[in-house]
Amino acid sequence: GIAGAAIGLVIFLTLNGTRNGVFDRIGRTVARFRFLGFLSRPFGKYGGELAEMDRVITDVYRNDRRSFIMSVALEFLGRVLMGVEVFVILRALGHDLSLPAAVYIYVMYSIVINLFFFIPMNVGAREGGILLGMEGLVADLVTGVSVGVILRIREFVWIAIGLLFILISPRLKGSWGGDNPAATG
């Protein structure tokens, strides 16, 4: 019930923030409460950038509702697909879970790594998030670490593929006539 209320509050604040701006409201709330004073310096220092982010977000919401809805839908689809990835990994490790349970595990994992964004490469936060999501479903330390390692290996493979494309892109650009003045005609 508490998790549902917290998620509902986040959804409400997110929707309200897209309509009216979120960073300005957070800055005013921080300024109102003295015990949050340590947060006022960053809001003061980056106030212009945060106001610009608010303007861009609210502008898309107000003036290009279709793009806004499509971006939210694509983000949701991406989260579900990541849940499918966790589902496949857990099935391969011999755990019989439903797809909604795997999506839940991914969501908990995602929340934890977003809360601890300041930890380099999410070392430990990833596995902790997976364990938090799996608690009550598959409360097994070895499985949580295994899923975290498999996800990390997948990341490194995609990083390597991206670096490979960066390496070969000048050659591809030349063969497609990108830098060749004779090819533009």
C-alpha positions in Angstrom: 0.0 0.0 0.0 2.8 2.4 0.9 4.6 1.6 -2.4 1.4 2.2 -4.3 0.9 5.5 -2.6 4.5 6.6 -3.3 4.2 5.6 -6.9 0.9 7.5 -7.2 2.5 10.6 -5.7 5.4 10.4 -8.1 3.0 10.0 -11.0 0.9 13.0 -9.8 4.0 15.2 -9.3 5.4 14.2 -12.7 2.2 15.0 -14.5 1.8 18.2 -12.6 5.5 19.1 -13.3 5.0 18.6 -17.1 2.1 21.0 -17.0 3.6 23.7 -14.7 7.3 23.0 -14.4 8.9 20.9 -11.8 12.3 22.5 -11.0 10.9 25.9 -10.1 8.5 24.2 -7.7 11.2 22.1 -6.1 13.4 25.2 -5.8 10.6 27.1 -4.0 9.9 24.1 -1.7 13.6 23.8 -0.8 13.8 27.6 -0.1 10.7 27.3 2.2 12.1 24.6 4.5 15.3 25.4 6.4 16.4 21.8 6.9 16.7 21.5 3.1 19.0 24.5 2.9 21.9 22.3 1.7 19.9 21.9 -1.6 19.4 25.6 -2.1 23.0 26.2 -3.4 22.6 23.9 -6.4 19.2 25.4 -7.2 20.7 28.9 -7.0 23.8 28.0 -9.0 21.9 26.2 -11.8 18.7 28.1 -11.7 18.9 29.3 -15.3 19.5 25.8 -16.7 16.7 24.3 -14.6 14.3 27.0 -15.7 15.2 26.3 -19.3 14.6 22.6 -18.7 11.2 23.4 -17.2 10.4 25.6 -20.2 11.3 22.9 -22.7 9.3 20.2 -20.9 6.2 22.3 -20.4 6.4 23.6 -24.0 6.4 20.1 -25.4 3.5 19.1 -23.1 1.5 22.2 -24.0 2.3 22.6 -27.7 3.1 19.1 -29.1 1.0 16.8 -27.0 1.4 14.0 -29.6 5.2 14.0 -29.3 4.9 14.1 -25.5 2.6 11.1 -25.4 4.7 9.2 -27.9 7.9 9.8 -25.8 6.2 8.6 -22.7 4.8 5.6 -24.5 8.2 4.7 -25.9 9.8 5.1 -22.4 7.1 2.8 -21.0 7.7 0.3 -23.8 11.5 0.4 -23.1 10.9 -0.3 -19.4 8.7 -3.3 -20.2 11.3 -4.6 -22.7 13.9 -4.4 -20.0 11.6 -6.3 -17.8 11.4 -8.9 -20.5 15.2 -9.1 -20.5 15.1 -9.7 -16.7 12.4 -12.3 -17.3 14.5 -14.2 -19.9 17.6 -14.0 -17.6 15.7 -15.4 -14.6 14.2 -18.1 -16.7 17.6 -19.1 -18.0 18.8 -19.2 -14.4 16.0 -21.7 -13.6 13.5 -19.4 -11.8 9.8 -19.6 -12.8 8.5 -16.1 -12.6 5.7 -14.3 -14.3 6.4 -11.4 -16.7 4.8 -8.8 -14.4 7.1 -10.0 -11.6 10.1 -9.6 -13.8 9.0 -6.1 -14.8 8.5 -5.3 -11.1 12.1 -6.5 -10.4 13.4 -4.2 -13.2 11.4 -1.3 -11.9 12.8 -1.7 -8.4 16.3 -2.0 -9.9 15.8 1.1 -12.0 14.6 3.1 -9.0 17.6 2.2 -6.9 20.2 3.0 -9.6 18.5 6.3 -10.3 18.5 7.1 -6.6 22.2 6.3 -6.4 23.2 7.9 -9.7 26.3 9.3 -8.1 28.0 5.9 -7.6 30.4 5.2 -10.5 29.0 2.6 -12.9 26.3 1.8 -10.3 28.7 -0.6 -8.6 26.7 -2.5 -6.0 23.6 -0.3 -6.5 22.5 -2.4 -9.5 22.7 -5.7 -7.6 21.1 -4.1 -4.5 18.2 -2.9 -6.7 17.8 -6.3 -8.2 17.8 -8.0 -4.8 15.3 -5.4 -3.5 13.0 -6.2 -6.4 13.4 -10.0 -6.0 12.8 -10.0 -2.2 9.7 -12.1 -1.6 9.8 -13.4 -5.2 13.3 -15.0 -5.5 15.1 -13.9 -2.4 18.4 -15.4 -3.4 21.7 -13.5 -3.2 23.5 -15.5 -5.8 20.6 -15.0 -8.3 20.6 -11.3 -7.7 24.3 -10.9 -8.3 24.1 -13.2 -11.3 21.4 -11.1 -12.9 23.4 -8.0 -12.2 26.5 -9.5 -13.8 24.6 -10.6 -16.9 23.1 -7.2 -17.3 26.5 -5.6 -16.9 28.0 -8.0 -19.5 25.2 -7.0 -21.9 26.1 -3.3 -21.3 29.7 -3.9 -22.1 28.9 -5.8 -25.3 26.8 -2.9 -26.5 29.5 -0.4 -25.5 32.0 -2.5 -27.5 29.6 -2.5 -30.5 29.2 1.3 -30.2 33.0 1.8 -30.0 33.4 -0.4 -33.1 30.9 1.7 -35.0 32.8 4.9 -33.9 36.0 3.2 -35.1 34.7 2.3 -38.6 32.4 5.3 -39.1 35.1 7.5 -40.8 35.6 4.7 -43.3 31.9 4.3 -43.9 31.5 8.0 -44.3 34.2 8.1 -46.9 32.7 5.2 -48.8 29.3 6.8 -48.8 30.7 10.0 -50.2 30.1 12.1 -47.1 33.4 14.0 -47.3 34.0 13.5 -51.0 33.3 16.8 -52.9 33.1 14.9 -56.2 30.3 12.8 -54.9 28.1 15.8 -54.4 27.0 16.9 -57.7 
